[in-house]
Amino acid sequence: VRGGEQQYLENLLKFKDLLEMLEDTLRFSFSSRVLLTVLVLVYCMQLPEILRVEDFGNHARKVREGQAYRLVSAIFLHADVGHLLSNLMAIATLTPFVEDIFGPTMTLTMFLLAGLGGNILRNELGAKLEKMFRQLGLYHDKPHPVAKSSRSNFRRHEEITGIGASGSAWGLEGALFAALIREKAGSTVRLIVGLLTLLLNDVLHAVQRNEYNIDHAVHIFGCLSGFVFGWMALSFNRFLISSTRRGRHAVVAWRDCVGIACCVFMFYEILIKGKHKLAQEKGKTYSAAQEKRNHSLQAAQNDLAKSVKRLERKIEKLQRRIDAVEKGDTQS
């Protein structure tokens, strides 16, 4: 009986630990409250079309034309209630763990930077990612319902407007990966393996299903951006992270965060948009040369036509003279 009671008490303690773990997992941190509130309010503004996807979604061509605000505004827009709820669930699950490591200020900033980096890389490298997955044979092409051509779920991003906070959510997961790897604690190995398995399974499953309404490129690039920013924060800003977690030196935290955001925008403006401007200038130069060549060819054709007409008139005159000579010989 005593052995049974002891086993019963041990089971109760295990159940209590499980409940505490679930409570810790499902708790709403400060950053999760902020993000969930903002996302819900923005979606409520979408319903009466105060905020329209066409005006604020991430469209690669329009971003290159100067509408860079779309890179940030697209993070907070969602297509429907299901899209919103899935991202809210992911954010509510991840933010408590990320906030315990980075603090609320850096968690919110990481959310924005990961979404920003994911959208930028999605616009610039989405086609190359599509080519790589096609070479690996991870999916089969099907006719795209929007573009009406044989394209994968990594469809041409020039034609599709991307929206959603899923890239930022994956960025939080990437930041969590960076933190777990840098901790190098033996107790976290199992958690790392589990998260990596979940991530790999999610990517492969999503790619092979050919879901055309899901932008898998921004998920992957958002996760990579979050990993990089998380690694940088852990490597160079340990004092910033610890002080922000205790609620102090918020000004210093925001200063560094704004600096990182400015660096990202400068990278985009100088390297990426500069590359496209150079390509446009080359295209204009090529068009001008082609137009000049066409003009020269047209002028040569006109000169040739005039020469042919002059030659035809001379032939006609010569023919009349020949006819006149033949007529004179006949009369004589």
C-alpha positions in Angstrom: 0.0 0.0 0.0 2.8 2.4 0.9 4.4 1.6 -2.4 1.2 2.4 -4.2 0.8 5.7 -2.3 4.3 6.6 -3.1 3.8 5.9 -6.8 0.5 7.9 -6.7 2.3 10.9 -5.1 5.1 10.7 -7.7 2.5 10.7 -10.5 0.8 13.7 -8.9 4.1 15.5 -8.8 4.8 14.7 -12.4 1.3 15.9 -13.3 1.9 19.1 -11.4 5.2 19.7 -13.2 3.4 19.1 -16.5 0.7 21.6 -15.6 3.3 24.2 -14.6 5.2 23.6 -17.9 2.0 24.0 -19.9 1.1 27.2 -17.9 4.6 28.6 -18.6 4.2 27.7 -22.3 0.8 29.2 -22.7 1.4 32.4 -20.7 1.2 35.7 -22.5 4.3 37.8 -22.1 4.5 41.6 -22.6 5.7 41.4 -26.2 3.1 38.8 -27.1 0.3 41.0 -25.7 1.6 43.9 -27.7 2.0 42.0 -31.0 -1.4 40.2 -30.6 -3.2 43.4 -29.9 -1.6 45.2 -32.9 -2.2 42.4 -35.3 -5.9 42.1 -34.3 -6.4 45.9 -34.5 -4.8 46.0 -38.0 -7.0 43.2 -39.2 -10.1 45.0 -37.9 -9.0 48.0 -40.0 -8.7 45.7 -43.0 -12.4 44.6 -42.8 -13.8 48.0 -43.8 -10.9 48.3 -46.3 -9.2 51.1 -44.4 -6.0 49.2 -45.0 -6.0 47.4 -48.3 -3.6 44.7 -49.3 -3.1 46.3 -52.7 -1.8 49.5 -51.1 0.3 48.1 -48.3 1.3 44.5 -49.3 4.8 43.5 -50.2 4.9 43.8 -54.0 8.5 43.5 -55.3 8.1 45.8 -58.3 6.3 48.5 -56.4 8.9 48.4 -53.6 11.7 48.9 -56.2 9.8 51.9 -57.5 10.2 53.6 -54.1 7.3 52.2 -51.9 9.7 50.8 -49.3 7.1 51.1 -46.5 5.4 48.0 -48.0 8.3 45.9 -46.5 7.1 46.7 -43.0 3.4 47.3 -43.5 3.0 43.8 -45.1 4.0 42.2 -41.8 0.8 43.3 -40.1 -1.7 42.4 -42.9 -3.5 39.1 -43.2 -5.7 37.5 -45.8 -8.4 36.0 -43.6 -9.3 35.0 -40.1 -7.6 31.6 -40.4 -4.4 33.2 -41.6 -4.5 35.6 -38.7 -5.2 32.9 -36.1 -2.4 30.7 -37.2 0.1 33.5 -36.9 -1.3 34.6 -33.5 -0.9 31.1 -32.2 2.7 30.9 -33.4 3.6 34.3 -31.9 1.9 33.5 -28.6 3.8 30.3 -28.3 7.3 31.6 -29.3 7.4 35.1 -27.7 7.6 33.9 -24.0 10.7 31.9 -24.7 12.3 34.6 -26.8 11.4 37.3 -24.3 13.1 35.3 -21.5 16.3 35.4 -23.4 16.3 38.7 -25.2 13.9 40.8 -23.2 10.7 42.5 -24.4 12.3 45.4 -26.3 14.6 43.2 -28.3 11.8 40.6 -28.9 9.6 43.3 -30.5 12.5 44.6 -32.5 13.5 41.1 -33.6 10.0 40.6 -34.8 10.2 43.7 -37.0 13.7 43.0 -38.2 13.0 39.4 -39.1 9.9 40.4 -41.0 11.8 43.2 -42.8 14.8 40.9 -43.7 12.4 38.1 -44.8 10.5 40.4 -47.1 13.7 42.0 -48.6 15.3 38.6 -49.3 12.0 37.2 -50.6 11.8 39.9 -53.2 15.4 39.6 -54.3 16.3 35.9 -53.9 12.9 34.2 -54.2 13.6 33.2 -57.8 17.0 31.7 -57.0 15.4 29.7 -54.1 12.8 28.4 -56.5 15.5 27.3 -58.9 17.4 25.5 -56.1 14.3 23.6 -54.9 13.4 22.7 -58.5 16.9 21.2 -58.9 16.6 19.3 -55.7 13.2 17.9 -56.9 11.4 18.8 -53.7 8.1 19.6 -55.5 6.4 19.2 -58.8 5.3 22.2 -60.9 1.6 22.7 -61.4 -0.3 25.4 -63.3 -0.5 28.5 -61.1 -4.1 29.7 -60.6 -3.1 33.4 -60.7 -0.2 33.6 -63.0 -1.7 31.0 -65.4 1.6 29.3 -66.1 3.6 26.4 -64.9 5.1 27.7 -61.7 5.8 26.4 -58.2 4.6 27.7 -54.9 7.8 29.8 -55.0 6.0 31.7 -57.8 7.4 34.8 -59.4 7.3 37.4 -56.7 7.0 40.2 -59.2 3.4 39.2 -59.8 2.2 38.3 -56.3 1.6 40.5 -53.3 2.9 39.0 -50.0 1.3 39.7 -46.6 1.4 38.2 -43.1 3.4 38.0 -39.9 4.5 34.4 -40.5 7.9 35.5 -41.7 8.4 37.4 -38.4 7.1 34.4 -36.4 9.7 32.2 -38.2 12.3 34.9 -37.4 11.5 34.5 -33.7 12.0 30.8 -34.1 15.3 31.5 -35.8 16.4 33.8 -32.9 15.5 31.0 -30.5 17.7 28.6 -32.5 20.6 31.0 -32.2 20.1 31.4 -28.5 19.8 27.7 -27.9 22.9 27.0 -29.9 25.0 29.7 -28.2 23.9 28.5 -24.7 25.7 25.1 -25.4 23.9 23.5 -22.5 23.5 19.8 -22.5 19.9 20.0 -21.3 18.9 22.0 -24.5 20.3 19.4 -27.0 17.0 17.5 -27.0 15.0 20.7 -27.5 17.3 21.8 -30.3 16.9 18.5 -32.1 13.1 18.7 -31.6 12.8 22.2 -32.9 15.1 21.5 -35.9 13.1 18.4 -36.7 9.9 20.4 -36.5 11.3 23.1 -38.7 12.6 20.7 -41.4 9.4 18.8 -41.4 7.4 22.0 -41.8 9.5 23.2 -44.7 9.5 19.9 -46.6 5.8 19.3 -46.0 4.9 22.9 -47.1 7.1 22.7 -50.2 5.9 19.4 -51.4 2.2 20.3 -50.9 2.5 23.0 -53.5 0.3 25.4 -51.6 0.1 28.5 -53.9 -1.4 30.8 -51.3 1.6 30.3 -48.9 4.8 32.3 -49.4 7.4 29.7 -48.3 10.3 32.0 -49.4 9.5 34.6 -46.8 9.2 31.8 -44.1 12.7 30.5 -44.9 14.3 33.9 -45.2 12.5 35.2 -42.2 13.9 32.3 -40.1 17.4 33.0 -41.4 17.1 36.7 -40.7 15.9 36.0 -37.1 18.8 33.6 -36.6 21.4 36.1 -37.8 19.9 39.0 -35.7 19.6 36.8 -32.7 23.2 35.6 -33.1 24.4 39.2 -33.4 22.5 40.3 -30.4 23.9 37.4 -28.3 27.4 38.0 -29.6 27.8 41.8 -29.3 25.0 43.1 -27.0 25.0 40.9 -23.9 24.8 43.9 -21.7 22.0 45.3 -23.8 20.0 42.0 -23.5 20.4 41.7 -19.7 19.6 45.4 -19.0 16.6 45.3 -21.3 15.3 42.1 -19.5 15.4 44.0 -16.2 13.5 46.9 -17.8 16.4 49.4 -17.7 18.3 51.4 -20.3 15.4 51.2 -22.8 16.8 54.2 -24.6 20.1 52.4 -25.2 18.2 49.4 -26.5 16.1 51.3 -28.9 19.1 53.3 -30.1 20.9 50.1 -31.1 17.8 48.6 -32.5 17.1 51.7 -34.7 20.7 51.5 -35.8 20.3 47.9 -36.9 17.1 48.8 -38.8 18.9 51.8 -40.5 21.7 49.5 -41.5 19.2 47.1 -43.0 17.5 49.9 -45.0 20.9 51.2 -46.1 21.9 47.8 -47.3 18.7 47.5 -49.3 18.9 51.0 -50.7 22.6 50.9 -51.6 23.2 47.4 -52.7 19.9 45.9 -53.9 18.1 49.0 -55.2 21.4 50.3 -56.6 21.8 47.0 -58.5 18.3 47.4 -60.0 19.0 51.1 -60.9 22.2 50.1 -62.6 20.3 47.4 -64.5 17.7 50.0 -65.5 20.4 52.4 -66.7 22.0 49.6 -68.7 18.6 48.8 -70.1 18.0 52.5 -71.0 21.5 52.7 -72.7 20.8 49.5 -74.6 17.4 50.8 -75.7 18.9 54.1 -76.8 21.6 52.2 -78.8 18.9 50.0 -80.3 16.8 52.9 -81.2 19.7 54.7 -82.8 20.6 51.5 -84.7 17.0 51.2 -85.9 17.0 54.8 -87.0 20.1 54.3 -89.0 18.7 51.2 -90.5 15.5 53.0 -91.4 17.5 55.9 -93.0 19.5 53.4 -95.0 16.3 51.7 -96.2 14.9 55.1 -97.2 18.0 56.0 -99.1 17.9 52.6 -100.8 14.2 53.1 -101.7 15.0 56.5 -103.2 17.9 55.0 -105.2 15.6 52.3 -106.5 13.0 54.8 -107.6 15.7 56.9 -109.4 16.9 53.8 -111.1 13.4 52.9 -112.1 12.9 56.3 -113.7 16.1 56.1 -115.6 15.1 52.6 -116.9 11.7 54.0 -117.9 13.4 56.9 -119.8 15.8 54.4 -121.5 12.9 52.2 -122.4 11.0 55.1 -124.0 14.1 56.0 -126.1 14.5 52.5 -127.2 10.8 52.4 -128.2 11.2 55.6 -130.1 14.3 54.4 -131.9 12.5 51.1 -132.9 9.4 53.1 -134.0 11.6 55.3 -136.2 13.3 52.3 -137.8 10.0 50.8 -138.6 8.6 53.9 -140.4 11.7 54.2 -142.5 
